[in-house]
Amino acid sequence: MDIELTAEQMIIRDTVRRAANEKIGPLAKEIDKEGKFSWEVYNLLFDLGLITMTIPENYGGLGNDWISICIAIEELSKVDPLAGNLIYAQIASFDPLITFGTDLQKSRYLTRVVNERKIVGISITEPGAGSDVKGIQTRATKKEGVYTLNGTKCMVSYGGVSEFFVILAVSGVSKGQKIISAFLVERDFGGVITGNEGDKLGLRGQNTCDLFLEDVPVPEYNLIGEEGKGPSIVLGAFDLARLGLAAQSVGLAEGAFDYSLEYAKQRIQFGRPIVEFQAIQMMLADMTINIEAARSLMYKTALLKDKNDPRAATFIAMSKVFCSDTALKVAIDAVQVLGGYGCFRDHPVEKMMRDAKMLQIIDGTNQINRIVVARTMQRSSRGWRD
Ligand SMILES: Cc1cc2nc3c(=O)[nH]c(=O)nc-3n(C[C@H](O)[C@H](O)[C@H](O)COP(=O)(O)OP(=O)(O)OC[C@H]3O[C@@H](n4cnc5c(N)ncnc54)[C@H](O)[C@@H]3O)c2cc1C
């Protein structure tokens, strides 16, 4: 699917492409090796206006459309998927405030993101509750206008470097069902303790941490939306993360493909460049076919999102699955094209393969996203085709 870019979108593409190649790409290998969060990359992305793309203009953000956001994430992810992740992780974390926040919450927190470069984490997962969000145990007990949060959270993206968190907790029980609510928590409230930073397979500089909440006092005006709306509030945030992840997957696949194609043209075996062997050609053909299909689906989804089309959420789930599956397939084949050299960290495809595997798991596993698609199809006819 060809989308006609506006002049502004072309400027975003060209500017981000240049910054990705000249500044972000060269840092990627070291960040992966160290497995540490890079403030340098965060500040570069911030300076480019990429962190605040969805924050409304009246709070100092850019209020960009989803085509522009996906273009930026795709360009960055060609050279470093972690940079793409940083953008959509922040977009998802801001969303509960942008969509459900009070004027006070927005002016207090969104402006501090814009003016003070604060990072926001979103924390749902617990040791006993991953895909099953309603399995969370963290408690929010209210007394005299203050909720007190206690519990253990895990795998919080950017958890060690975030100043603000959107946290899901159980604030009561009604008719035997948990009332799950979303809270905006400042690290400075006290009682937010950063735990272990996981040593991961891919996206290694992501700073994915456990969080311990010990008697964290949260004023009642930091409840986001209404009590009991927590799961639906974070579902909207997940949708945004999944669309960003689809763009990240496409960029990753393109980066891996481009690298392996160039290698196949240079590498001589049996007196010929390996790109002349049919076995390699078939792999390169399948890689590019899948990338084109994934890219079309992702941009169609971004268009639907920009138009507030009611099918957007299901298309987002489809894109999340197809694009991340494609990213892994392409990255694995890219390593194969490089043969033994593909297994060494000297070549970026090794890292891309590790990063790609993560994308099938984070922001709702691909199994869970397939369930989302299947449930919609159960209610629809002919999968919305004309
Ligand atoms: C790098 C990274 C960053 C993360 N960042 C965050 C974050 O910022 N905030 C946050 O809250 N969480 C975060 N997570 C957690 C992530 O959202 C969970 O890992 C994910 O939702 C899956 O939960 P789980 O790991 O407990 O797996 P489980 O839910 O235990 O699933 C294990 C397996 O069972 C499958 N499965 C589970 N239920 C079903 C079902 N009903 N039908 C079919 N298959 C099923 C899953 O697909 C998976 O394959 C992060 C995770 C990682 C790895």
The ligand as an SDF file (V2000), in Angstrom:
LIG
                    3D

 53 58  0  0  0  0  0  0  0  0999 V2000
   11.1400   -6.3340   27.8350 C   0  0  0  0  0  0  0  0  0  0  0  0
    9.8130   -6.3590   28.4900 C   0  0  0  0  0  0  0  0  0  0  0  0
    9.2110   -5.1610   28.8350 C   0  0  0  0  0  0  0  0  0  0  0  0
    7.9830   -5.1560   29.4940 C   0  0  0  0  0  0  0  0  0  0  0  0
    7.4340   -3.9720   29.8690 N   0  0  0  0  0  0  0  0  0  0  0  0
    6.3080   -3.9570   30.6240 C   0  0  0  0  0  0  0  0  0  0  0  0
    5.7950   -2.7310   31.1490 C   0  0  0  0  0  0  0  0  0  0  0  0
    6.3230   -1.6490   30.8750 O   0  0  0  0  0  0  0  0  0  0  0  0
    4.7140   -2.7820   31.9590 N   0  0  0  0  0  0  0  0  0  0  0  0
    4.0960   -3.9520   32.2660 C   0  0  0  0  0  0  0  0  0  0  0  0
    3.1220   -3.9220   33.0080 O   0  0  0  0  0  0  0  0  0  0  0  0
    4.5420   -5.1320   31.7690 N   0  0  0  0  0  0  0  0  0  0  0  0
    5.6390   -5.1710   30.9690 C   0  0  0  0  0  0  0  0  0  0  0  0
    6.1420   -6.3550   30.4860 N   0  0  0  0  0  0  0  0  0  0  0  0
    5.4460   -7.5890   30.7990 C   0  0  0  0  0  0  0  0  0  0  0  0
    4.6970   -8.1380   29.5850 C   0  0  0  0  0  0  0  0  0  0  0  0
    3.5700   -7.3280   29.3280 O   0  0  0  0  0  0  0  0  0  0  0  0
    4.3310   -9.5970   29.8970 C   0  0  0  0  0  0  0  0  0  0  0  0
    5.5540  -10.3210   29.8600 O   0  0  0  0  0  0  0  0  0  0  0  0
    3.3470  -10.1790   28.9220 C   0  0  0  0  0  0  0  0  0  0  0  0
    2.1120   -9.5530   29.0550 O   0  0  0  0  0  0  0  0  0  0  0  0
    3.1540  -11.6820   29.1560 C   0  0  0  0  0  0  0  0  0  0  0  0
    2.9600  -11.9740   30.4890 O   0  0  0  0  0  0  0  0  0  0  0  0
    3.8680  -13.1250   31.1910 P   0  0  0  0  0  0  0  0  0  0  0  0
    5.2710  -12.8260   30.8510 O   0  0  0  0  0  0  0  0  0  0  0  0
    3.4850  -13.2250   32.6140 O   0  0  0  0  0  0  0  0  0  0  0  0
    3.4690  -14.4410   30.4190 O   0  0  0  0  0  0  0  0  0  0  0  0
    2.1540  -15.3910   30.7160 P   0  0  0  0  0  0  0  0  0  0  0  0
    0.9320  -14.5530   30.7520 O   0  0  0  0  0  0  0  0  0  0  0  0
    2.4660  -16.2540   31.8800 O   0  0  0  0  0  0  0  0  0  0  0  0
    2.1750  -16.2300   29.3920 O   0  0  0  0  0  0  0  0  0  0  0  0
    3.0740  -17.3320   29.1790 C   0  0  0  0  0  0  0  0  0  0  0  0
    2.7080  -17.9550   27.8310 C   0  0  0  0  0  0  0  0  0  0  0  0
    1.3370  -18.4280   27.8740 O   0  0  0  0  0  0  0  0  0  0  0  0
    0.5970  -17.8260   26.8140 C   0  0  0  0  0  0  0  0  0  0  0  0
   -0.7690  -17.5530   27.2910 N   0  0  0  0  0  0  0  0  0  0  0  0
   -1.1490  -16.9310   28.4300 C   0  0  0  0  0  0  0  0  0  0  0  0
   -2.4880  -16.8510   28.4970 N   0  0  0  0  0  0  0  0  0  0  0  0
   -2.9690  -17.4200   27.3600 C   0  0  0  0  0  0  0  0  0  0  0  0
   -4.2740  -17.6330   26.8130 C   0  0  0  0  0  0  0  0  0  0  0  0
   -5.3730  -17.2130   27.4420 N   0  0  0  0  0  0  0  0  0  0  0  0
   -4.3720  -18.2500   25.6190 N   0  0  0  0  0  0  0  0  0  0  0  0
   -3.2780  -18.6440   24.9440 C   0  0  0  0  0  0  0  0  0  0  0  0
   -2.0200  -18.4690   25.3920 N   0  0  0  0  0  0  0  0  0  0  0  0
   -1.8750  -17.8620   26.5850 C   0  0  0  0  0  0  0  0  0  0  0  0
    1.3390  -16.5480   26.4780 C   0  0  0  0  0  0  0  0  0  0  0  0
    1.0710  -16.1200   25.1440 O   0  0  0  0  0  0  0  0  0  0  0  0
    2.7960  -16.9610   26.6710 C   0  0  0  0  0  0  0  0  0  0  0  0
    3.2550  -17.6150   25.5390 O   0  0  0  0  0  0  0  0  0  0  0  0
    7.3410   -6.3850   29.7930 C   0  0  0  0  0  0  0  0  0  0  0  0
    7.9270   -7.5810   29.4100 C   0  0  0  0  0  0  0  0  0  0  0  0
    9.1510   -7.5820   28.7760 C   0  0  0  0  0  0  0  0  0  0  0  0
    9.7780   -8.8920   28.3850 C   0  0  0  0  0  0  0  0  0  0  0  0
  1  2  1  0
  2  3  1  0
  2 52  2  0
  3  4  2  0
  4  5  1  0
  4 50  1  0
  5  6  2  0
  6  7  1  0
  6 13  1  0
  7  8  2  0
  7  9  1  0
  9 10  1  0
 10 11  2  0
 10 12  1  0
 12 13  2  0
 13 14  1  0
 14 15  1  0
 14 50  1  0
 15 16  1  0
 16 17  1  0
 16 18  1  0
 18 19  1  0
 18 20  1  0
 20 21  1  0
 20 22  1  0
 22 23  1  0
 23 24  1  0
 24 25  2  0
 24 26  1  0
 24 27  1  0
 27 28  1  0
 28 29  2  0
 28 30  1  0
 28 31  1  0
 31 32  1  0
 32 33  1  0
 33 34  1  0
 33 48  1  0
 34 35  1  0
 35 36  1  0
 35 46  1  0
 36 37  1  0
 36 45  1  0
 37 38  2  0
 38 39  1  0
 39 40  1  0
 39 45  2  0
 40 41  1  0
 40 42  2  0
 42 43  1  0
 43 44  2  0
 44 45  1  0
 46 47  1  0
 46 48  1  0
 48 49  1  0
 50 51  2  0
 51 52  1  0
 52 53  1  0
M  END
$$$$
